[in-house]
Amino acid sequence: MKSAITISLVAQAQGGPFVFWDNLAAGCERAAALGFDAVEIFAPSADSIDRKSLHHLLDRHNLEVAAMGSGAGWLIHRWDLCQASEEIRQKSRKFIAQIIDLAGEFSSPAIIGSMQGRIEGGVSRQQALEWLREALNDLSARAANHGQPLLFEPLNRYETNAFNRLGDTAAFIHTLDTQNVKILADLFHMNIEETSIPDALRAAGKTIGHVHFADSNRQAVGYGHTAMEPVVEALRQLAYTGYLSAEILPQPDSEAAAKQTMKAYRRFVAQEPAN
């Protein structure tokens, strides 16, 4: 398993669960200095990223891109894949497709989390899921063109009523025409929704494609009450070799949150002895 830390470039996300903010170069520098393998990037749009500059930063700091989020489409524009408006659904798909192409250039997957939307406004669940199914089939094919999966993230009940638990998400994924959609298992959301995080991970099995490494309070692992040993053991039992990416609140500040994340990673994953 590899380590990653989040960098947000989205002004509207201030106060959200991202460790480093606004400055991609500075975030990459600190990530590398602290020993992270990769960065996960939350950008306002695909066009906002200077690709040449990012390639240079990654090469300079020996980093990879763990994943790229698409949530700015909802946060900035209020677009999502379950809205009643066909125009908005198409705008959502186009926005995500552009993030997929950007991520693919850096050999990384794109994430659909908040862009799944909420089922509301007179839209039935059956209809919303059909729209979502169609979008995931189409967008995952685009991701496959880059040799990458498409990551789908179930969120807690306060953020969506579409998919909250890994089991329901896995069952839905199995109804798709593609096998290229994987689950992003966020330990913070799972703490709210799952009876047992380790059991839910084991049940989801090979559908797990990415993990958000967060404690119960959405802070760095070690600042909350999630028992992390059985969680990591469940991932080992699945032979999971992907990223543990810290999508967490920058508390008490970005530097402390990043250092605590690396300390927890080394303790629970690398199993280095405590100093």
N, C-alpha and C positions, 0 to 999 in steps of 0.2 A: 504494500500500500504506500502511496506517495502523498506528500503534503502540499497543500495549496492555501493561499490567502486571497481575500477578495479586495478588489479595487473598484470603487464607484466613480464614474465621471459624470453622473447625472445630478444636476443641481437640485432637481425636485425630490431627490431621494435623501436629502440631508436629514439626519436623525435616524436613518434606517440601518439595517444590519450589514454594514460593510466596514471593513477594518481601515483601509486606506482610502483617501478621498482626493478627487480633483486632478491630481498630478500623476500621470502614468509613469513618468520617468522616476520620480521620487518613490513611488510605490514599488516599482520593480527593484530599485536599488535597496530599499529596506528589506523586501522579501528575500532577496539573495543574501544580504548580510546576515539575516537571521536563520538562514539555512533551508528555506522553503524550496521545493522542487518546481513550483509553478504558481501562476497567478490566475485567478478567475476574474474576468472583466465584465463590468456592468456599464455599457455605453449608451448614450442617448439615441444613437442611430448607427447603422453600419458606416455611413459616410463620415461620421465624426472621428473615426480612427485613421490616423496617418499610418498606413500599412508599412511603408518603408521604415519609418521611425520605430514602429513596434518591432519589426524584424531585427533592427539594430539593437534595441534594448534587450531583447531576449537573447540574442547572440552574446552581447556584452556581459550579461549577468548569468549566462548559462541556465536560463529559465525556459519552461514551457508554458503554454496556455492550457489550463485545465478545462475550461469551458467559458462560454460567453452567454450572458443572460439577455433575454428579449423583453424583460418586464417594463422597460422604458416605454414601450408601445402603449401599455395600459397607463403607466404613471403620468406620462406627458400628454397623451392624446385620448386616453380612456377608450382605447380599442381593445377588443378581445374576440375570441373565436366563437362565443355563444350568444352574441348580441342578435337581436331580432333583425336589425338592419343588414341586408346583404352587402351594402356598400361598405359598412364598417367591418364586417367579417372579411371581405376581400382586402381591405386596407391592412387588417391584422395579419393576414396570410402573407401579403407582400412584405410587410415589415419584418416578420419572422424569417421569411425566405432570404432577405438581405443579410440578416444576422447569421443565418446558416452558411451563406457563402463567405462571409467575413471569417467566421470561425473555421471553416474548412480550409481557408488559406493558411491557417496556423495549426492545422492538423488537430483541431479540437471540436467538440460537439457544442451545439446550441441548446439552450434550456427554454422550455415552455413551462412557466409557473403561473404567475398572475395573469398571463395572456389567455389561460383557459377560461377566465371570466367567471361570472355567476349566472345561474339559471334563474331568470326573473323576467319581468315585463310581459307576462302572459305567455312566455315560451314554455312549452312542456319539456320535461326532462328527456323524453324520448326524442323529441325534435332536436334539442340542444346536443345530445350525445351523437346524433346522426351527423350534425354539422361538424362536431369535434372529430368524429371518426374519419370523415372525408378529409378534413384538414390534416390530420396526423398521417393518413395514408399518403397524401400528396407531399407534405413537407418532409416526411421521413425518406421518401424516394430522392428528394433533393439532397438530403444529408448523405445518403448512400453514395451519391455521385462523388462526394468528397472522401469516401471511405470512413464516414463517421456515423455513429448512432444519433438519433434525436432523443434528448432527455426530457421526460415529462415528470413534473414534480407535484405530487399531492400536497395540498396545503391544509392548514387547520381550519376549523369550521368558521372562525371569525374572518377569514380571508376569502373563502369560496364555499359554495355548496355543491360544487361539481364532484371533486374527488378529494377526500380527506385521509383515507387509510390506504396502506400499501396493498392489502388484499383485494379491495374493490378495484384499485387501479390496475393491478396485475390481471384481474379477470377481464377488465375492459380492453387492455392491451392485447389479450389473446383473441379478441374478436376482430382485430384489425387484419387487413390484407397483407400486412408487412410484419417482419420480425425485427425491424430496425428501430423500434421505439423501446427505450429502456427507462427504468424508473430512477429518478433522483430521490433518494431517501434522505430527508432532512431530519436530523435527530431532534431539533426543537419542535417541529410540527408533530413528529411521532410521539414526543413526550405528552402532548395534549391529547392525541387521538388513539394511540395504541394501548392495549392492555399490557403488552410486553414488547418492548423494542426488539430485543434479541429474537423472540419468537416470530415477530412480524418480518424481520429481515430473513430469517431462515425460510419462512413460508414463501416469500417473494422470490427467493433463490436467484437464478441466473438472469432474472429481469432487472436486477439492481445494476445500474450503470454508473452511478456517481453518488457520493455521500456528502452531505453538508455536516461538518464536524462542529456541533454546537451543544452547549449544555442546556439544561431545562429552562433557564431564564434567558436564553438566546445570547448569553455571554460566552466568553471563552471556556472551553472544557476545564473543569476544576473550580469554576466560580459558581456552579449550581449544584444540583443534587443527583444528576443522572449517574448511575453506576456504569462506568465506561468499560471496565474489564469484560463483562459478559457481552457487551455490544461488539467490541473488537474481536472477541472470540467467535461470535456468530459470523462475522465477516470473514474470519480466517477459515471457518468451516465451509463457507461458500467458495473458498479460494478466490476471494475478491482481491484484485490487484490494482484497482483504480485509485482515484484521488479521495482523500479526506480533506475537504475544502472548508475553511472557516468563513462561513457567511454568518457573522456575529456582530453584535453591537460593539462599537469601539469604546468600551468602558473598562477601567476608568479613563483611558485614552487609547488612541490607536497603537502606540508603541507597546504599552503594557498588555493590551489584548493580544497583539501579535506574539509577544514574548511568552505569554502564558499558553497560547495555542501550541507553540513549538515545544514548550516544556511538557505539555500534556501528550503531544505526539510522540516525543522521545520516550516518555514513560510508558504509555499504553501500547504503542505500535512498534517503535524501534526497541523498546524494552531496555533502554539504557539505565544504569543505576543512578539513583538520585545523588546529586552532589552534597 
